[in-house]
């Protein structure tokens, strides 16, 4: 079973992203978080195999989300999406090898391809 944590505060997009992951393959177990602090506590206590992260949640925003996550979570891939082009550029500038980025409007199509890569 591949454990995937999702950080998304939008009340429609979060559950939709969770459903998308779960229907993409029987081997995905997902957990949805609204707050970065809760997300990071879970990452540290029970690390997932992969994460999907929005760059704007109530208690944190921007590339610092990815910077902090990459310190605590060094073993699996990270999919980052945002509607903020500049924030995505800042994440790309970090040049982290396990991080994939996508603009929010493209995220569903892009995350399906990313999930297929996880399943391989």
Z-matrix of the N, CA and C atoms (Angstrom, degrees):
N
C 1 1.456
C 2 1.527 1 108.62
N 3 1.308 2 117.08 1 129.40
C 4 1.458 3 123.13 2 177.95
C 5 1.523 4 109.11 3 -94.99
N 6 1.327 5 115.96 4 118.18
C 7 1.468 6 121.44 5 -178.32
C 8 1.528 7 108.91 6 -90.37
N 9 1.349 8 116.06 7 123.00
C 10 1.462 9 122.22 8 -179.19
C 11 1.522 10 108.76 9 -122.35
N 12 1.327 11 116.56 10 124.16
C 13 1.463 12 122.08 11 174.78
C 14 1.520 13 108.83 12 -99.24
N 15 1.330 14 115.56 13 137.45
C 16 1.456 15 122.26 14 -179.71
C 17 1.521 16 108.51 15 -119.46
N 18 1.328 17 116.35 16 130.99
C 19 1.459 18 122.62 17 175.13
C 20 1.521 19 107.53 18 -111.20
N 21 1.328 20 116.97 19 108.05
C 22 1.461 21 122.33 20 -178.41
C 23 1.519 22 108.86 21 -157.69
N 24 1.341 23 117.22 22 126.72
C 25 1.457 24 120.54 23 -177.43
C 26 1.523 25 114.19 24 -95.95
N 27 1.318 26 118.71 25 -13.47
C 28 1.462 27 120.85 26 -179.67
C 29 1.529 28 109.45 27 -68.41
N 30 1.328 29 116.20 28 126.49
C 31 1.472 30 121.14 29 -173.42
C 32 1.527 31 113.14 30 -68.37
N 33 1.319 32 118.50 31 -16.78
C 34 1.461 33 120.90 32 175.09
C 35 1.528 34 111.78 33 -100.50
N 36 1.321 35 115.74 34 -44.70
C 37 1.461 36 120.17 35 -176.84
C 38 1.528 37 112.57 36 -68.43
N 39 1.324 38 118.18 37 -39.22
C 40 1.464 39 120.76 38 -179.40
C 41 1.522 40 112.97 39 -58.11
N 42 1.344 41 117.51 40 -56.86
C 43 1.471 42 118.60 41 178.40
C 44 1.536 43 112.84 42 -62.72
N 45 1.336 44 117.09 43 -32.45
C 46 1.464 45 120.08 44 178.22
C 47 1.522 46 110.04 45 -66.31
N 48 1.329 47 117.71 46 -43.81
C 49 1.460 48 121.37 47 177.74
C 50 1.528 49 110.24 48 -62.72
N 51 1.321 50 116.69 49 -41.64
C 52 1.473 51 121.34 50 178.23
C 53 1.531 52 109.95 51 -60.70
N 54 1.337 53 116.43 52 -46.47
C 55 1.466 54 120.49 53 178.72
C 56 1.525 55 111.00 54 -62.54
N 57 1.324 56 117.28 55 -41.27
C 58 1.457 57 121.61 56 179.45
C 59 1.523 58 110.86 57 -58.77
N 60 1.314 59 116.45 58 -45.13
C 61 1.464 60 120.15 59 178.76
C 62 1.519 61 110.05 60 -62.80
N 63 1.327 62 116.39 61 -46.85
C 64 1.465 63 120.04 62 -175.77
C 65 1.525 64 112.93 63 -65.48
N 66 1.332 65 118.01 64 -35.67
C 67 1.468 66 118.72 65 179.83
C 68 1.528 67 112.47 66 -83.06
N 69 1.335 68 116.41 67 -10.83
C 70 1.465 69 120.09 68 178.57
C 71 1.518 70 112.07 69 -73.19
N 72 1.299 71 117.39 70 -19.46
C 73 1.459 72 120.07 71 179.05
C 74 1.507 73 111.62 72 -177.47
N 75 1.312 74 115.87 73 142.35
C 76 1.463 75 121.33 74 -178.46
C 77 1.522 76 112.66 75 -65.39
N 78 1.303 77 116.14 76 -20.11
C 79 1.469 78 119.82 77 -174.39
C 80 1.528 79 113.48 78 -88.34
N 81 1.349 80 118.51 79 6.82
C 82 1.460 81 120.93 80 178.86
C 83 1.521 82 111.34 81 -98.29
N 84 1.314 83 115.19 82 128.53
C 85 1.471 84 123.11 83 173.07
C 86 1.522 85 105.86 84 -113.43
N 87 1.334 86 117.82 85 123.38
C 88 1.459 87 120.36 86 -174.29
C 89 1.517 88 112.43 87 -117.98
N 90 1.326 89 113.90 88 155.12
C 91 1.454 90 121.62 89 173.72
C 92 1.522 91 106.74 90 -140.67
N 93 1.328 92 116.07 91 131.43
C 94 1.453 93 122.43 92 -176.67
C 95 1.524 94 110.74 93 -104.44
N 96 1.335 95 116.01 94 135.33
C 97 1.464 96 122.62 95 178.87
C 98 1.521 97 109.24 96 -125.96
N 99 1.329 98 116.05 97 143.91
C 100 1.462 99 122.65 98 177.60
C 101 1.525 100 110.39 99 -100.02
N 102 1.321 101 116.95 100 -33.88
C 103 1.460 102 122.34 101 -175.63
C 104 1.525 103 111.38 102 -108.70
N 105 1.323 104 115.02 103 135.69
C 106 1.461 105 121.16 104 179.18
C 107 1.525 106 111.32 105 -58.51
N 108 1.326 107 117.65 106 -40.38
C 109 1.468 108 120.59 107 -178.51
C 110 1.532 109 111.18 108 -61.57
N 111 1.319 110 117.88 109 -41.83
C 112 1.472 111 121.29 110 177.61
C 113 1.529 112 110.78 111 -67.66
N 114 1.317 113 115.44 112 -41.29
C 115 1.456 114 122.19 113 178.76
C 116 1.530 115 110.56 114 -59.31
N 117 1.332 116 116.64 115 -49.39
C 118 1.464 117 120.81 116 -178.89
C 119 1.523 118 112.14 117 -65.61
N 120 1.329 119 117.44 118 -37.69
C 121 1.466 120 120.09 119 177.31
C 122 1.525 121 109.68 120 -61.06
N 123 1.325 122 116.75 121 -42.27
C 124 1.465 123 120.42 122 179.28
C 125 1.527 124 111.05 123 -67.60
N 126 1.328 125 117.09 124 -41.20
C 127 1.471 126 121.02 125 178.56
C 128 1.528 127 110.21 126 -59.14
N 129 1.323 128 116.58 127 -42.03
C 130 1.466 129 120.64 128 -178.84
C 131 1.527 130 112.57 129 -73.39
N 132 1.336 131 117.66 130 -36.68
C 133 1.467 132 121.62 131 -176.44
C 134 1.523 133 113.41 132 -81.78
N 135 1.313 134 116.51 133 -36.06
C 136 1.461 135 121.32 134 -177.82
C 137 1.528 136 107.96 135 -147.05
N 138 1.324 137 117.01 136 80.26
C 139 1.466 138 120.33 137 -172.65
C 140 1.527 139 113.03 138 -56.68
N 141 1.330 140 115.86 139 137.03
C 142 1.463 141 119.81 140 176.08
C 143 1.526 142 110.48 141 -80.86
N 144 1.310 143 115.45 142 177.73
C 145 1.458 144 120.74 143 174.13
C 146 1.531 145 111.03 144 -88.19
N 147 1.337 146 115.76 145 -24.99
C 148 1.455 147 121.87 146 -179.40
C 149 1.530 148 108.81 147 -158.19
N 150 1.335 149 115.94 148 159.87
C 151 1.461 150 120.50 149 177.75
C 152 1.523 151 110.72 150 -133.57
N 153 1.333 152 114.28 151 150.39
C 154 1.461 153 122.93 152 173.15
C 155 1.519 154 105.49 153 -123.40
N 156 1.340 155 116.66 154 123.97
C 157 1.452 156 120.49 155 -167.86
C 158 1.525 157 112.39 156 -131.24
N 159 1.325 158 116.33 157 127.62
C 160 1.458 159 122.35 158 168.35
C 161 1.521 160 106.99 159 -86.27
N 162 1.316 161 117.28 160 146.27
C 163 1.465 162 120.74 161 -176.72
C 164 1.523 163 114.17 162 -91.64
N 165 1.315 164 117.54 163 9.69
C 166 1.458 165 119.57 164 179.81
C 167 1.524 166 109.72 165 -143.33
N 168 1.331 167 115.97 166 97.32
C 169 1.466 168 121.99 167 176.89
C 170 1.530 169 107.89 168 -124.89
N 171 1.327 170 118.18 169 165.96
C 172 1.468 171 119.98 170 -171.14
C 173 1.525 172 116.62 171 -54.34
N 174 1.325 173 118.43 172 -36.71
C 175 1.460 174 118.99 173 -174.58
C 176 1.534 175 114.54 174 -105.73
N 177 1.349 176 117.26 175 9.68
C 178 1.475 177 119.91 176 179.05
C 179 1.522 178 108.49 177 -169.89
N 180 1.326 179 116.12 178 148.10
C 181 1.455 180 118.42 179 175.34
C 182 1.525 181 110.35 180 -151.46
N 183 1.322 182 114.49 181 159.07
C 184 1.451 183 121.22 182 175.13
C 185 1.519 184 114.62 183 88.95
N 186 1.326 185 114.40 184 -172.44
C 187 1.462 186 121.93 185 -176.38
C 188 1.518 187 112.65 186 -63.91
N 189 1.332 188 117.79 187 -19.69
C 190 1.466 189 119.73 188 178.97
C 191 1.527 190 111.52 189 -61.83
N 192 1.332 191 117.12 190 -26.16
C 193 1.473 192 120.28 191 175.30
C 194 1.524 193 108.96 192 -58.53
N 195 1.311 194 116.52 193 -47.73
C 196 1.467 195 121.26 194 -177.30
C 197 1.524 196 110.78 195 -71.41
N 198 1.310 197 116.83 196 -38.02
C 199 1.468 198 120.08 197 178.33
C 200 1.526 199 110.97 198 -60.06
N 201 1.319 200 116.56 199 -48.71
C 202 1.468 201 120.34 200 179.50
C 203 1.520 202 111.72 201 -66.66
N 204 1.321 203 116.41 202 -40.52
C 205 1.460 204 120.35 203 179.40
C 206 1.519 205 110.78 204 -62.74
N 207 1.318 206 118.00 205 -42.23
C 208 1.469 207 120.12 206 -176.56
C 209 1.523 208 112.61 207 -65.64
N 210 1.334 209 117.28 208 -24.81
C 211 1.462 210 120.34 209 176.15
C 212 1.529 211 110.14 210 -73.50
N 213 1.321 212 116.77 211 -42.29
C 214 1.470 213 121.63 212 -176.33
C 215 1.526 214 112.81 213 -84.08
N 216 1.311 215 116.98 214 -24.80
C 217 1.467 216 122.29 215 -173.91
C 218 1.520 217 108.62 216 -126.51
N 219 1.307 218 115.52 217 95.21
C 220 1.464 219 119.56 218 -173.29
C 221 1.521 220 113.53 219 -109.62
N 222 1.332 221 117.20 220 3.55
C 223 1.456 222 116.57 221 -172.43
C 224 1.524 223 115.77 222 -104.33
N 225 1.315 224 119.74 223 -21.27
C 226 1.455 225 120.00 224 -173.38
C 227 1.508 226 113.85 225 -129.51
N 228 1.335 227 115.36 226 173.08
C 229 1.449 228 120.80 227 -178.50
C 230 1.533 229 113.03 228 -73.74
N 231 1.329 230 114.69 229 153.55
C 232 1.457 231 122.80 230 -179.76
C 233 1.526 232 107.65 231 -127.56
N 234 1.327 233 116.59 232 125.55
C 235 1.462 234 122.18 233 174.61
C 236 1.515 235 106.99 234 -105.51
N 237 1.331 236 117.12 235 121.96
C 238 1.460 237 122.75 236 -176.08
C 239 1.527 238 108.79 237 -116.23
N 240 1.328 239 116.38 238 132.09
C 241 1.453 240 119.33 239 175.94
C 242 1.523 241 109.65 240 -137.50
N 243 1.331 242 114.17 241 155.03
C 244 1.455 243 119.65 242 -179.11
C 245 1.521 244 109.58 243 -164.19
N 246 1.315 245 115.99 244 157.98
C 247 1.450 246 121.49 245 171.01
C 248 1.519 247 110.96 246 -89.25
N 249 1.309 248 117.16 247 -2.98
C 250 1.461 249 123.43 248 -177.67
C 251 1.534 250 109.14 249 -100.81
N 252 1.317 251 115.25 250 103.00
C 253 1.458 252 121.14 251 -177.16
C 254 1.521 253 111.77 252 -58.67
N 255 1.329 254 117.70 253 -41.85
C 256 1.468 255 120.91 254 -179.12
C 257 1.530 256 111.65 255 -63.92
N 258 1.330 257 116.71 256 -37.81
C 259 1.472 258 119.91 257 177.87
C 260 1.526 259 110.45 258 -65.52
N 261 1.331 260 117.19 259 -39.96
C 262 1.467 261 120.24 260 177.22
C 263 1.527 262 111.09 261 -65.10
N 264 1.313 263 116.94 262 -38.53
C 265 1.468 264 120.60 263 176.80
C 266 1.526 265 110.41 264 -62.96
N 267 1.323 266 117.05 265 -39.14
C 268 1.470 267 120.73 266 178.55
C 269 1.521 268 110.62 267 -64.57
N 270 1.328 269 116.71 268 -38.63
C 271 1.472 270 120.61 269 176.99
C 272 1.527 271 109.33 270 -66.01
N 273 1.313 272 117.16 271 -45.16
C 274 1.473 273 120.41 272 178.80
C 275 1.526 274 111.16 273 -59.53
N 276 1.327 275 116.99 274 -36.18
C 277 1.468 276 121.43 275 179.94
C 278 1.529 277 112.09 276 -66.13
N 279 1.319 278 117.64 277 -20.81
C 280 1.468 279 120.53 278 177.20
C 281 1.528 280 111.15 279 -68.49
N 282 1.328 281 116.27 280 -21.52
C 283 1.468 282 122.99 281 178.02
C 284 1.526 283 112.86 282 52.44
N 285 1.308 284 116.18 283 46.39
C 286 1.460 285 121.10 284 178.16
C 287 1.529 286 108.80 285 -85.84
N 288 1.325 287 118.36 286 126.53
C 289 1.464 288 121.32 287 -171.73
C 290 1.529 289 115.54 288 -65.95
N 291 1.299 290 119.06 289 -25.56
C 292 1.471 291 120.93 290 -176.50
C 293 1.515 292 113.11 291 -95.93
N 294 1.336 293 117.81 292 7.08
C 295 1.460 294 122.19 293 -173.26
C 296 1.524 295 111.12 294 -106.42
N 297 1.336 296 115.98 295 126.28
C 298 1.461 297 123.00 296 173.17
C 299 1.519 298 107.57 297 -111.12
N 300 1.335 299 117.32 298 144.16
C 301 1.458 300 120.46 299 -179.31
C 302 1.523 301 111.26 300 -124.32
N 303 1.335 302 114.57 301 154.48
C 304 1.456 303 120.48 302 177.96
C 305 1.525 304 109.58 303 -153.65
N 306 1.319 305 115.58 304 143.22
C 307 1.456 306 120.35 305 173.59
C 308 1.535 307 107.69 306 -71.10
N 309 1.304 308 117.58 307 142.03
C 310 1.464 309 122.57 308 -170.38
C 311 1.530 310 113.63 309 -53.18
N 312 1.317 311 118.62 310 -39.91
C 313 1.467 312 119.46 311 -177.95
C 314 1.523 313 112.49 312 -69.66
N 315 1.309 314 117.94 313 -18.78
C 316 1.463 315 122.11 314 178.56
C 317 1.526 316 112.56 315 -98.47
N 318 1.310 317 117.34 316 -1.93
C 319 1.459 318 121.36 317 -167.11
C 320 1.513 319 115.33 318 -62.75
N 321 1.326 320 119.07 319 -40.15
C 322 1.455 321 118.79 320 -176.07
C 323 1.520 322 111.73 321 -63.86
N 324 1.326 323 117.25 322 -46.91
C 325 1.466 324 119.61 323 177.89
C 326 1.521 325 110.90 324 -63.80
N 327 1.315 326 116.48 325 -41.98
C 328 1.458 327 120.82 326 -177.79
C 329 1.522 328 111.55 327 -68.52
N 330 1.324 329 117.44 328 -40.45
C 331 1.468 330 119.62 329 -178.56
C 332 1.523 331 111.14 330 -68.03
N 333 1.316 332 118.49 331 -30.76
C 334 1.470 333 120.02 332 176.65
C 335 1.527 334 109.80 333 -62.01
N 336 1.325 335 117.65 334 -45.07
C 337 1.464 336 120.85 335 176.83
C 338 1.512 337 111.92 336 -62.95
N 339 1.342 338 115.42 337 -40.46
C 340 1.468 339 120.69 338 178.82
C 341 1.526 340 110.26 339 -63.11
N 342 1.326 341 117.06 340 -42.87
C 343 1.468 342 121.51 341 179.38
C 344 1.530 343 110.83 342 -65.15
N 345 1.318 344 116.97 343 -37.87
C 346 1.466 345 119.72 344 177.00
C 347 1.520 346 110.61 345 -61.33
N 348 1.340 347 116.59 346 -35.35
C 349 1.464 348 120.61 347 176.32
C 350 1.523 349 111.57 348 -67.08
N 351 1.333 350 117.44 349 -36.01
C 352 1.458 351 120.88 350 176.97
C 353 1.519 352 111.41 351 -65.83
N 354 1.327 353 115.41 352 -36.53
C 355 1.460 354 120.58 353 -175.79
C 356 1.526 355 111.69 354 -74.45
N 357 1.314 356 117.03 355 -21.17
C 358 1.482 357 120.21 356 -175.69
C 359 1.514 358 111.74 357 -71.14
